[in-house]
Amino acid sequence: MSNPFSLKVITDRKNFCNRSEEISDLLAYAENKTNLVLFSPRKYGKTSLVKIVQSQLSQKGWISIYADMFGLASVDNLAERIAKGVYQGLYSRKTAVQKIASAIKSFRPVMRPMENGVSISVESAGTHVFGADLLSKTLEDLGDFIRESGKKIQIAFDEFQDITELGDPNVEGILRSHIQQQEVSYFFVGSRRRILLEMFTDKRRPFFQSAVNYPLKPLPDTELAEFIIQKFNSGGKKCPRKFASKIVRAVSGHPYYSQKLSLFIFNIAEEKVEEKNVEEGLQLLFENESYVFDAILQGLSPRQISLVKAIAREPSASILSSNYISKHGLKSVGGVQAALKKLFALDYIEKTKEGMYRIVDPVFDQWLSRDWR
């Protein structure tokens, strides 16, 4: 039997757990040409949600453009990612591709056949324009195409907050100046929520109040448990509701971890999921994620590690109190404040409405507070 659980980006509606309300909302925003900031913790299914919405728009004749901003290397690279997203979005529309090939003058598409289709990248068209000028020219050409195409268009920029890592204070202004003139809907997607939201809520920033803020909330436990049961059934195995609910609770309803834990349990279980399968699956999950979590800690300073471990052991609203600092060996208020700033920026910790500081990732939280290694 093939495992019905997947860790890849989901692009078809039948393999996506509910989100009917969110899909409907995003479709409405796109059709109204409204810009939207879609944010949530990592691995909540934002990219899959956007891909499904764009797929439904494409079926209605829209042009859907998707560009991933994760790990940008330079402003030139940003312009390249946008151009690549345009070509990929237009590949199925041969006439549109021909038009855009001459419209975006700084880049030309490079198409290479693969076993499952065509790989599309871009290369410089030799215009000798670089940096901010290249970005501005790319956006200007894209704007011309949007006006001349006569098509309904939706554009998504994933991990949009990563443009702040480029260190160029002009990038946000360049993007905003062109985007505000384009009669299309943009989705600005991101998982480093604090940085992303500051771009749209700080009145000193170019994107201030230029989009609707849309948090992607956790899936309801009952719906997620039912989805897990159905997926096990589709793979020819049974998962009793009490164990499906236990899977959901074990990872605090996190969409990605629910899928990954279920994937491990499906491989372990025979015809029917048992209690021991859930425990074995959890152990596999923590062992598998330990490589990621070790890498996270290696990227932090000793003070930041001490603080993130303290919050995992004892979530609190009083982490700046002398008692908390003394209890967890955090040394000084200034050190805690500096560590907090970095951990918030990386979206490793968050502050609840009740004022409690806690770890964002539920599995990382458990891994830090228990000896899983």
N, C-alpha and C positions, 0 to 999 in steps of 0.2 A: 504494500500500500504506500502511495506517495504521501509525504507529509503535507497537510493542507495549510500549514502556517508559514508565512513568508516574512522576511525581514527587509525586503526591498520596498522601494517606493511603489505604492499601489495606485494604479491608474484606471482600474475598472471598478465600477460601483458595486458589483456583487461581492467583491472581496474586501469591501470597506465597511467597518462597523458603524452603522447608522449615520450620524452627522447630517441627517436630512434637513434640519433647521438651518445649520451652518451653510450647507450647499445652497439652499434657497436664498439665504441672506446674501451670499457672495454673488450669486447670479443676478440678484436685484441690483446690487451696487455696481456691478459691471455694466448692466444694461442702462443704468442711470448715469454712466460715465463718472462715477464717484471714486475717488482715490481712497484706499483703505490700508491701515496698518494692522497686519495680522500677526499676533505674537502669542507665545506660550513657552513653557520650558522645552528643552531639547526632546526630540523624539516623540512629540505629541501627535504627529501626523499632519503637520502644516503643509509640507510639500505635497503629500498625497492628496490632501483636500484641494489645494490649488490646481493640481494636475487633473483631478476629476472635474472641477468646475470648468477649466479650460477645455477639456475634452467635450463637455456638454455644449459649450459655446461654439466650438469648432463644428459640431454636428448641426448647428443652426446657421452655419456659413460664416462665422466669425474667424478672424485671424488671431491666433493665440501665440504670444511671444513670452518665453521664459528664459531668464538669465540668472545664473547662480553666482553670487558675489563672494562666496566663501573663499577665504585665503587669497584675496587679491594681492598681487605683487607690486603693482604700480598703476598710475593713472592710465597709461597706455593699455595695460591689461584690462582695466575697467571698460574702456572703449571697445576693446576686442571682445570681451564677454557680451556686451550689448549687441554688437554686430553678429556674433555667432548665434545669439538667441533669435535674432531676426531671421537669419537664414534657415535655422532649424524650424522655426515656426512657419516659414513659407515654403518649405521643401515640397509639400504635397500640392502646392498651387503653382504649377509650372509657369504660368504667365506672370504671376506675382513675383516669382523668383527672378525672372528675366528683367522685370521692371526695377526691382530693388538692387540688382547687380550693378546697374548704372547709377542708381540713386545714392547708395552709400559708397562714395568714391574712394574712401580711405582703405576699404577692405574688399576682398573678393572671396567667394566661397571655394572651399576645397572639399570635394566629395569623393569618398573612398568606399568601394563596395565591401560589405561584410556579410557573414553567413546569415545574419538575421536582418539585413537591410543595408542602409547606407550611413556611414559616419560622416558628419559634417563639421568642418572646422573653418577657420578663416586665416588669411594671410594678408600682409600689408600689400596695398596696391601701389606702393612706391611713391606716395604723394609727399613724403618728407615733412609730414606734420606730426608733432609729438606732444605728449603731456596734455595740459589743459586745452590747448588748441585742437588736438586730435579728438578729445572728448566732446568739445563744443561742436566741432564739425560733424562728428558722428550723430549727435543728437539733432543737429540742424537738418541733416539729410534724412534722418528718420522722421522728423516732423513734416518735411516736404512730402515724403512717401505717404504718410498718414492722411494728409490733406488731399493728395491726388488719387489715392487708391479707391476712395468711395466705399471702403469696407468698414464694418464694425470691428474694432480692435481692442484686445485686452492684453496688458503687459504686466508680468510679475517679476519682481526683483527679489530673489531669495537671499537670506542672510544679508539684508541690505545694510545693517549696521556696520558691516566690515569695511565700508568705504571710509569710516572714520580712522581706520588703521593706516591709511595711506599718508597721513601727515600733511596733506595739502588742504589748507583752509578754504580754498576756492572751489573744491569739488562739489560740495553741497549746493553752493550758490549757482554753479553752472547747471547742475541737474535740475534744480528748482526753476530756473529761468526758462528752460526749454519745456519742461513737463507742464508748467502752468499754461502754456500756449497750445498744448495738444488736446484735441477733443477725444480723449480715450480714458479708460479706467486703468489706473495703476494699483497693483497690490504690492505693498512693501512688507516683506515677510522677514521675521527674525526670531531668534531664540535668546539672544542676549538682551533681555527686555529693558533693563535700566538704560543701556546706551541707546537702543532703538527709540524708546519713548522720549528720551531727552531731545532727540532730533526733532520731534514733532510737538513737544510741549514747552520747550524753552523759547521764549519770545525773541531771544537774540539770534536764533538759528533760522536759516532760510526756509525750512520746511514747517515752521511754526503754524499750527492749526490749518494745515493744508490737506488733512486726510481724516477719515473716521477711524477711531481706535477700536479694534475688534479683538478682544482676548479669546483665545481658543480654550474653552473650559475642559476639565476632565470629563470623560465619558461616564454616564450614570452606571453604577455598579451592576444593576440588574440587566441593563442592555449589553454590557460587556460580557457578563457571565453567559447570557443567552447566545451571544455571538460565538463564544468559545465552544459551547455545547454543539451548536450547529456545525462549526468547522470540524470538530472531532467526528461528528456523524458523517460529514461529507468524505472523510478519510477512512470510514469503515470501522471506527472505534467509538465506544460510549464514554461519556464523561458525566457522571452524576452531578446534579445541580450543586450539591454541597461542596464538591471538589472544584467545580468551576468557580463558585463563589470564593473558595479558599485561595485559588490562584489569583483572583482579582484583589483580594485583601492583602495577600502576601507582597504585592508590588504597589499597593495603594492605588489601584486602578490605572496605573501608567500604561498607555496604549502599547508602546514598543515593548516594554518588559512583559506585559501580558502575553504578547505574541511570542516572545522569545522563550519565556518559561513554558508556555503551552507547546512550543516546538520541541523542547527537550522532553517534556512529559509524554508527548505523542510517540517519540522514539523509544521511550522506556516501557510504556504500558503495553500490555498484550491486547486483549479484546476490550477491556474495560479499565478505566483509571481507578487506581486504589490509593489509599492514604500514603503508602510508602513511595508511590510514584511521584507524588507532589513533593515530598521531602527530598527525594533523590534529585528531582528536577531543580529544586531551589539550590541545592548544593552545587549542581552543575552551573547554574546561572551565576552564582557568586564567584565560582572559580573562573568562569569564562570572562566575567567583567573585571576581574582583579587586574588584568593587564592594562585595561583602560584606566582604572582607578589609580594604579601605581604610577602611571604616566602623568595623571593629573597632579598627584602629590609631588612628583619630581619637578613639576613646573612652578611650584609654589615655594615661597621663602619659609624658613623655620617658624616665624611668627604666624604666618598665614596657615601653616599646617596645624600648629597648636590651637589656633582659634577654630578652624573647621572641625577638628576632632572634639573640641570642647562643646561646640554647638550640637554635634551629633550625639554626644553623651548626655547633654543636658540643654535642650532648647529652652530659651529664656528670653524675657523682655528686659532683663537686667544685666546684660553682658558687660556693661561699662561700670557696674558697681564694684566696689573694692572687694566684697565677699566673693563674687564670681571670679574676678581676676585672680585673687589669691588662691581660691579653691582649685583652679585649673592651671595655675602657674603661668599666667599670661603677662606677667611683669608690670605693664603700665597701661594707663588709659590711652596715651598717645599711640602706643604700639598696636592696641586693639583697634583704634579708629583707623589707622593706616591700613591694617589688614582687612578691615571691613570694606573699605573703599575698593580694594582690589577684588575681593571675593564677590562683592555686589556686581562689579563690572563684568566679571566672568560668568555671572549668573549661577554661581555655586551655592549661594545662600539667598534667602529672601526674608522679608519682614511681613508678617501677617497683619490683617486688619486689627487684630487684638494686640499688636505690638510685639509678638513673639518672633525671635530670630530662629530660623530653622534651615536645614539643608534642603535644597530644591529637589534633587534626585533621590527618590525613596530607596533605591537599591544601594546607591553610594552611601546614603545615611546609615543603613543597616551594616554595610561593609565596614564603615568607620567605627561604629559603636560596638561591633562584635568581632570575635576572632575567627574569620572565615578562611584565613590563609593557612 
